[in-house]
Each structure stands twice: as C-alpha cells, then as structure tokens.
C-alpha cells in the first residue's frame, strides 16, 4: 500500500504544486480538513487560506488559495483555485496594499453588490496575510 498521495494545486494561470505527499491540510467550508493517502473520495468547496502539504521527503509546502474546489480520490488530491500563490511567493507589502484598497472600496461602496465584492476581496486578503504569517512562523 502506498504511503503517499499525489497532490496537484492548480490556479487559473498555472500548476502551483504537483508532487507526492504524506498529508495535506486545508481550509474546508466547515473547518480544517486533513487528507491522508487512501482517503475516501470527496468533492467540496474550500475557503480562502493556506494549503499545507507535508511532502514525501518530510518537507513542507504552503500554498495560499483564495477559495476553490477540492477533489479527493484514494491516490490523488486536486485543489483548483482561481488564485493560488506559493507561500514563498507571498509578499507582505503587496498583501497589505491590496487589503487597504479593499477596505477603501468597502468604505466607498454604493450598492449591495459593491459591498459584497469589497467584503469578499477583504476576506481573501485577510486570509492571505494570515497564511503569510503562518508560513513565516514555520521558517
């Protein structure tokens, strides 16, 4: 029996991570999900946050996702997200500037749609900053 599972994290632009893992943790809709090899098949939405991948060689990879879809098969985990950023590529300054812009948009929102879009953007940026802090603590 295999003691690893193949993991693919894919954004709209590119493949962010593809490799073997011992364990994957990510933010499910109802809370944190942990996936080991031979997990029961599952499809669910995921919230903005960090995907933590414990690689086959014992290392760790972090990928920030702005929400998306998780598909689990017994030998494969696929994470599909419009936006996915490798932990090492997360940028404090860019994240804080984007968060400030989202806060400003929320203040200036004139309609329910503007408010919902600004709140969504703010939630994504807050999750990205939290993921960045978590990633930095691990280093």
N, C-alpha and C positions, 0 to 999 in steps of 0.2 A: 504494500500500500504506500502511495506517495505521501511524504510528509510536508510537501509544499503545494501551493496552489498558484496558478498563473494569474497575474493581475495586469489589467490594462486600464490606464486612466487616460481618457481622450477628451480633448476640448474641441470646439468648433474648428479651430485652426490646425491642431497638430496632436500627435500622440505625446503625452507628457511623461508617462511611465509605462514600461512593458517589461515584465520580468517575473521571476519566481519569488514567492513569499511564504513565510510560515504563518503569518497572521496579518489581518487588515482591520483597522478600527476607523469608523467614520460616523458622521452625524446623521442618523436616520430621522424620519419625521417624528417618531415617538420617543427619541432618545438615542444614545450612543449604541452603535451596532458593532459587534465583533465577529469576524469571519475567519474560521479555520478551514484547512483543507477538508474536503468531503462534506461541506455544509449543505443543508437542504436547499434545493432550488428556491429562488426568491427574486421578485422584482418589486422595487419600492422607490419612492422619491427620497432624495436626501436634501438636507438643509445646508445653507452656507456654512463652511467651516473647514477643518483640517482632516484630510485623509492620512492616517498614519499606517505606513507599510513596513512591517518587520521583514526584511529581505532574507532570502535563503542563507546568505553568508553571515547573518546575525546583525547586519547594519540596519539603519532606519532611514526611510524616505518620508518626507512630508510633502503633501500637495494640497494647496488651498483650492477649494471648489466653491463656486457661487451657486450652490444647489445643483440639482440634476437628477439623474436616474441611476440606480444601482441594479445590476443583474448578477445574480449568483447562480452558478452551476457547480456541481461537485468538484470540478477540476479548474474552473475559471471564474474570476471576478472581473466584471467590466463596470467601470464608472464613466458615465457620459455626462459632461457638463459643458454649458456654453462657454464658461470661463474657468480655466484651471491653470494654476501657477505653481511651479516648483517652489518648495519652501526656500531654497537658496536664492531664488529669483525675486522673492518678496522684497519690497522696498518701503522702509518706514516713511520716508518723506512723501513718496507718491501716494501711499495709502492715506496719510494724514491730510494731504491736499485734497484728495478725492472725497474724504469724509467731510471736510469743511465745505466743499462745494455742494455735497448732498444736503448738509444742514442748512446752507444758504437757500438752496432750491426749496426745501421744506418750508422755510420762513416766508418765501415769496410765492408759494403755491396759491393758485387762484381757484382751482377746481378739485373735486374729489379725485379725479384721475391724476392730476399733478401731485397731490398729496400722497396717493398710493405709490406712484412711481418714485418719489423722493424717499418715502419710508422704506421701500424695497432696496433702493440704492444704499441708503444709510445702513440698513441691516447687513447688507453684503460687505460694506466697508468695515463695519464694526467687527464682523466675523473674521475678515481678512487681518485686521490689526490684532485680534485675539490669537489667531493662528500664528501670526508672526512672532508674538511674544512667547507662545508655547514652543515654537521652533527654536527661538534663541535660547530659551532656558535649557533645552536639550543639548545644545552645543557646548 
